[in-house]
Amino acid sequence: MFRRSASPASPARTVTAAAAALAATSALTATAIEPASAHTPGHPAARHVLLLSVDGLHQSDLAWYIARHPHSALARLADGGVEYTHARTTVPSDSFPGMVGQLTGGNPGTTGVYYDDSYDAALLPAGTTKCAGAKPGAEVDLTEDLDKNKDSLDAGQGLTGLPGSILKMTPHAASLIDPTKLPVDPTSCAPVSPHAYLRVNTVFNVARRAGLRTAWSDKHVAYDILNGPSGNGIQDLFAPEINSTAIGYPAGDDWTKDNAATEQYDGYKVQAVLNEIDGYDHGGTHKVGTPAVFGMNFQSVSTAQKLPASDGLAGGYKAQGVPGPLLEKNLAFVDKEVDAFVTELRKRHLDGSTTVVLSAKHGQSPTDPKALTRIDDGPLLDGLNAAWKKAHPGSGDLVAHAVDDDAMLVWLTDRSKAATDFAKAYLLARSGTGNGIDGNAKPFTASGLKTLYAGADAARYFHVKPGDSRVPDLFGITQYGVVYTGGKKKIAEHGGAHADDLDVPLVVSGAVTPHDVRIAGPVETTQIAPTILRLLGLDPRALDSVRAEHTPALPVR
């Protein structure tokens, strides 16, 4: 890899649509951006919000599990609050815009974050030291590649006794980023850190300004981006490297290659959150008080959806929307850990002052195994470069950068209409042979694409001006079931705009919420950010993205 079947509605517009639908369908609707200080009598603000993101989890997965386990922790969580049964995450449905959206209230056109591995036509490549006259255009890599040592669980901190000592990892994740791997600002000629790359502030920034404690646990030190432009939004950022070598597992495997390893990895973050509930830092060493805003992401459901098999169990789905044995096991794993959080909150007498928010950065596609078509995108992009150079003798590659999971995002060296039209026409004319769930040959057409937005159309899709330095020059929505991969080791992916990518759970449960409420109107995960602030008695309008997109808080009572 170079690095919706739903209507592909443009991201920012659906925020307004969601607000209108809620106003029409729900008696619980609150003023869209009402300050939380306006709580009605008898409804005090929460003191703590625990945000849990279960990567890959669909609303249909949650409903399937609860129907079969009506007394489970997940069932109790949903029954104990408000469940939004038609929530959607960002487009693209990648981890970075997904998590950034939940904690800023903004979509990629506003936040400037389109993927965890993207491109900016205005920055200079990593390692640039002589900026005068340097040609702009740089990959913005927010993956494990930023680590001082991406093969180590501690990202290069140098802890001994790993993995057991991982809770001793620094709370200052940014200190483990290798600055030579960061893109460079042409004006200052200084590296651009992830938090500085974000164009808007975060919930953590607003909470810190209010004197509240913050913490978060995630999978790369590049999640420094959630610190916001100030760089200090999160006081305790615990970010063990998920793509490091998994100690105790087959040589060369990272923590995502074996589902048992992913569960073990998630367990470290679970313990960090339990320590925080108890009022300690993530390592359980220093008494600092339970954070006002904290939480983590789970990875094990995602790997259970993507791996063909692991630990003797088949991965993915048995049939459309029906979890297979590995995925069912991981739903039970997440349920057990959610129960641990709720139990600890009750033990510490925090259950009456804490609201738990459960959602997902992204879903995973396809949930119908028969629909899978794996396509090697390398030859498609190589062919585009070759065709461009043939038509334009003496020119270089047309593709500056591309990220293709189950969507296609391409940035070009020539951003003219002629070049974007050329690329669109070439890709839509390609047919070939990929492979299906059984590994057998499976034909594809139009490079596996259903819709391809190019140039100004791509900019309009994301609600930015043509020529924006970060917007992809091509954004392709795949035919349902297409996953771009050169092998047969993945049976699902995310990043695209199908319902399987976007339809995620959203539950707000606990303090200051009613019980057993279902809202079927459409909402978006970007609404989590203003909701967190509203729950804490803070003003959602303190968020840049809320003001820019008029992102409404969720109705929670």
N, C-alpha and C positions, 0 to 999 in steps of 0.2 A: 504494500500500500504506500503510495506517495505521501506519502507524507514525505402524510396524514391521509387506511385509505380514506382520509377525511379531506374536506376542502382545505387547501393550503392558504388559509386566511393569513394576511400579513400580521405579524406579531403585535405591534402596538395598537392596531385598530381593535383587536379582540378584547383589550382591556375595557374600552368604552362599551363594547357590546355586552361584556359580562356584567358591568355595573347596571346597565339598562335591564338586562334579563332578571337580575336579582331584585331590582326594584319592583318588577312586575310580578314576580313569582313568590317572593318570600315576605312573610309578615315580620321577619326578624331583621329586615334591612335597616342599617344605621346610616347616618349621613356619611357620604363617601370618604371624606377626609376630615372627619370630626376629631378634634383633639381628645385624647383619652381622658384628660382631666374633666371632661364633661360626663363622666359616669353618673348614671342615675343613682338616687339613694338606694342603699341596700346592695349596690354592685361595686364594691371597692376594686381598685386595680390589683392585678396579680403582683406578687413580689418577684417571681421567677418565671421564665419561659424556657422550657427544655425543647429544643428543636431536633427532631430525628429524621434523617433522610435515608431511605432504604433504596439504594440505587437499583434500577430495573423494575421495581415493584409497580404493577398496574393496579388500578382500582378493581379490575376484575379478579386479580389474584387475591386481594384483600377480601372481597366479597365471597370468593370461593372458599377461602380458609375459614372465615367466620361462620359460614353456613355449616361447615363440617365440625367446627369447634366453637360452639356458641358460648362456652364458659371460659374461653381462652382470654389471655391478657389483651390481645388485639380486639376481641369482641367487647371486653369490658371498657377498653379505651374508647371505642366508637360509641358504645351505649352511654358512656359517661360524658359525652360532649356533642359537638356538632360535626357531622360527616357531610362533606361536599362530594357528591357522587359523580360530578362531571367537572373535575378539575383538570387543567392542562398545564404542562410545563412550557418552557421557552422553545422557540425555533431559532437556530438549531437546538436539538435536544441533547446537547452534550453536557458533561458534568460541570464545566466552567460557567457557561451562560446560565445553566440550570441553577447552580448554587448561588451564583452572583445575583440572579433574579430574585431568589427567595430572600436574600439579605440586603438588597438595595431597592427592590420594587420596580426594577427596570428591565427592559428587553435589550438585546444586543445593540440595536441602533442607538440607544441612549447610553448604555454602559461602555460601549466600545469593545465588548468582549464577545467574540463570535464562536470561539472554540478554545480548547486547551493547547492547540498547536495551530497558529494562524499566521497572518502576514500583515505588515504595516508598510505602506508605500512611502511613508514620511520619515521612518527611522532608518538608522544605519545598522549594518550587520554587526552581530556580536564580535567583539575583539577589535573593532575599529578604534584606533588611537589617534590617527590623523584625520580629523573631520572636515577640514577645509577642502572643498572640492570633491569630497567623497560622494559616490552615487547613492542616493537613498533607495530604500527597499530592503526590508529585513524580515526574516522569520521571527515570530514571537512565540517561543517555545515555553509553555508553562507546565511541562511534564516533569518526569523524574530526571530528565536531562539537565535540569538546573542544579541538581544536588552536587555538593562537593564530592560525594561518592555515592553514585546511584545504585551500587551493588550492595550497600550496607543499609540495614533496617533503620539505623540512626542517621542516614543521609550523609554520613561522614563526620559525625561528632567525635567518634573514637571511643565509644563506650566499650568496656570489657564485659564479658559475660552475657552477650547477646544470644538469644532474644530475650532471656529472662530479665535483663536489666533495662529493657526499653523504656519503662516508666520513668527512668532517670534522664530521659531525653530533654533537652532544653525547651522551655516554653517560648523561646525566641526563635521560631523557625527560620526567620529571615537570615539569621546569622549562619545558616547552613547552605545558603545559596552561593554558588560560584559566580561572582560578578562578571567574569570573563565570558560567561555564556548568555549574558543579557544583551538585548538590542541596545543601541546607543542613540541618545538624543543628539541630533546634529547641531543644536544651538549650544548646549553646555558641554558636549562631547563626553558626557557621563553616562554610565549604564542606567537603563530604566528598569527599576525593580517592579515586580508584579503589582504591589500596592500603588505605585506611581502610575502604572499603566491604566488603572481603573479611572474612568472619567467622573465618577460620582461617589458620594459617601455611602457608608453602610450603616445598618442598624447598630453595629458595634461602636461606630464613631459617635452616634447620637447618645447611646447609653453611657459611654465614657464621659461625654460632656455633662451628663446629668449626675455624674459621680457614682455610677453603678459599675459593678464588676462584670467582666466578660471573659468567656473561654470558648474554645472550639477545638474539635479533633477531626482531622481529615487525612487524606492519603498521600499528599506530597507537601514538601515545604513550600512549593509554589502557591499553596493556599494562603500565603502571605497576602495575596490579592485582597482577601477579606478584611485585612487591616484598614482598607480604605486609603485615600490619598494622604492622610496624615501619617500613615504608617504605624499607628499605635492603637488601633481600634480594639485589638484582642490582647488582653493581658496575659493569657495562657493559651498559646497555640501549640497543640500536641499533634505532630504530623509525621508519624513513622512512615517510611517509604514502602508502599505496597509493591512496587515493581523491583524491589531489591531481591537478592538471592534468599530464598526461603530456607532458613537453617533447619536441618533435620529432614529435608525432603530431597528428591533426586537432584543431583548436581545440575546447575544451569536453570532450574525452575525458579520463577518468582512466586509470590504469595497468591497469584491469581491462577496459576496453572494446575493447582490441586485444590479442590473445594474445601477439604479439611484444613488446608493451610490458610485459606481465606477466612474461615471461621476462627481459626486461632488468631489471625491478624486482627479481625474485628474484636476479638476478646480483649485485646490490649486497650483499645479505645473505650470499650465498655467499662473496663476497670477504671480508666481515667475519669469517666463521667461519674461513676459511683463514688470515687474519691472526692469529686467536686460537689456532689450532693451532700457528702458528709462534711463539707466546709473546708476541704483541703485543696491544695493545688493538684494538678493531674497526677503527680507522682505520689500523693498521699503523705508528703513530708511537712509542708508548711500550712498552718492554719490561716486561711485567708478569707473565709466566708463563702457561702454558696453563691455562685454567680447569678446575676439577674438575667443574663442571656447566655446560654451555653447549649452544647449538644454535640452531635457527631453524625457521620454517615456510615452506613453498613454497605459492605461490598459483596458479601457472600451470596445474596440472592442473584446479583448480576452475573457472577461467575457460574452459578448453577443454571442460568438461562443460556449462557454462551458456550459452555463446554459440552461437547457431544456426550461425554461420560466422565465420571470421576468417582473414586472410592467405591467402585463396583456398582454404581448406580447410573442410569441413563439421565442425561441432562435435558434441559428444555421442556417442551410440552408433548404430552402423548398425542393429543389432537388439538384442534383450535381452542385456545383458552383453557385447556385442561393441564395443570401442572404435572410433570413427570415426577418420578420418585426422588430425584436429587433436589429439584426445586421444592417439592413438598417438605422434604427434610429441612431445607433452609428457611422456609416460612415458619416452621416450628422452632428453629433456632432463633430467629428474630423475635418470635413470640415469647420465648423464654427470657431473652435479654430485656424486652420491654417490661415483662413481669418483674425482673430484678430491679429496674429503675423505679417502677411504681411502688414496689415493696419498700425500697430504701427511702423514698420520699415519705411514705407513711411512717416508717420507723423513726425518721428524723422530724416528724410532725410538720412536714413541708407540703403535704398533699393538699391542704386547704389553701395554700398560697402559691401553688405552682400550676401553670398551664402547660400541657404537653401538646406539641404540634408534630404530627406525623405526616410526612409526604415523601417525595422522591425527586432527585435531580432530573431523572429521565426514566422512560420506560425502556423497552427492548423489542426489536422487531426481527422476524415475524413470530407471532404466537401460534401460527399455523405451520407446523413443520413441513407440510407438503408444498407450501408456497416458496420455500427457500431456494434461491438461485445465487450461488456464489460466483462472483465475477472478479477476475484479476484486472484491476484498474491500471496496472503498470503499462501494459501494451497499449491501452487506450490513450494514455497521456504521452507515451513515447511516440505513438503514431501521430498525435496532434502536433507535437514539436516537429516531427519530420515533414509533415505536410506543410506547415508554416514556412519552414526553411526552404522547401522546394519552391513554394510560391513566392518567396522573398529571398532570393539568393544573397548570401552574405550576412543574413540576420542570425541571431542566436535563438535559443529556446524561447517559445512563447509562454510556457508555463513557468511562472516564478515560484509558485508554491501550490500544493493541493493537499486536501484532507478529504478522504473518501472512506466513510464507514458504511452507513446505509443512507447517506446523502452525498452529494458531490459539491465541495467548495473549492473553487479554483481562483487563484490570483494570477494575473498576467503581467508580463513585462511591458506589453503595449496595451494600454487601457482605452485605446480609441474605439469608436463604434465599429470600424472596419475589422479590427482584431477580435472584438468580442463576438461580432456576427460570424466571423470565420470559425471561431472556436465552437460556437453553438451549432452551426451547420455541420461541422465535422463530426462532433460527438453524436448528434441525433441521427447521423447517417450510418453509424457503426452497428454492425450485428456480429454475432460470434457464438461461441459455446462456452458456457460455464459448467457448473455441476450442482446437483440437487442434494437433498438431505441424505440420499443413499450413496452419494459420491459419484453417481453416473452422470454422463454428459447431459447438459440441459441448455438448449439454445436461448439466446437473448437478442433483443433488438434495441435500437436507439441507445446503445451503451447502458442499457438497464434503466433508462430514465423515463419518467412519465411526463415531467415538466422541467424545462430548463430556462431559468431567468438569466438574462445576460445584460451586462453593461448598465444602462440607466434603469432597465426593468428590475435588475437585482437590487439596485439602490432603492428604488421605490418600494420594493417588497419589504425592505427593512426600515423604511421611513427615514432614510438619510438622503442627503443631496448627492447626485452623481459626482464622482471624483473624491468622495470621502476616502481617506487614506486606508481605512481598515476594512471596508465592506468588500466581500468577495466580488470579483468580476463575473463569476458564474456561480449560481446556486441551483443545484439540480435536486429535484424531488424524485426519488427512484420509483420504479414500479414496485408494487407490494411484494415483499419477500426478498428483494435484492440486497445482498451484503457484499461489499467490495473486500475481497481477500484473495491472496494468491494461493492459499492452501485449503485444507479441509478441517482445520482445527476449531473453527467457529461456526455455530449454527444460528447466531443472532447477533445483532449489533444495535447501536443507537446513534443519534445525531440527526436523524431525518425528521420528517413531518407527517408520518403516518399516525393513525390513532394509536397503534402499538407503541410508538415512540413517545406520544404526548399524554395519553390518558393515565394519569397517576392518581394515587389516593391523596386525600387531604382531610385530616381530622384535627380539630381543635378541641381539646378535652381537659377538664379540670377546673381550676379556680375561675370564677366569674363567667362560666359558661353553663347553659342549660344542659339537661341530660336528654339523650335519645332523640336528637333532632337530625333529620335528613334534609338537605337542600339539594334539589336536582338541577337548579339553574346553573349555567356555565360560570366557572370562576377560573382564575389563573394563579399559578404558584407565586407570581410576582406580588400578589396581594398578601402574602405571608408577612412581608417586611413591614408595611404599615400596620398590620394587625398586631405584630409583636409590640410595636411601640404603643399602640392604643391600649393593649392589655396592661402595659406597665405604667400607664398614666402619662405617657410622653406624646408629643405632637407628631403625627406621621408626616406633616408638612416640613419637618426638619430634614427629610430625605430629598435629595436632589431629584431622583427619578420620580418620586411621587408628585413633585411639582411639575416636572416635565411631561409626564404621561397621564397625570391625574389618576394615578393608581388608587382604587378604592380599598379601604380596609374591608376584611370579610365581616359579614354580619355574624356576631357570636352570641347574641342574646335577643 
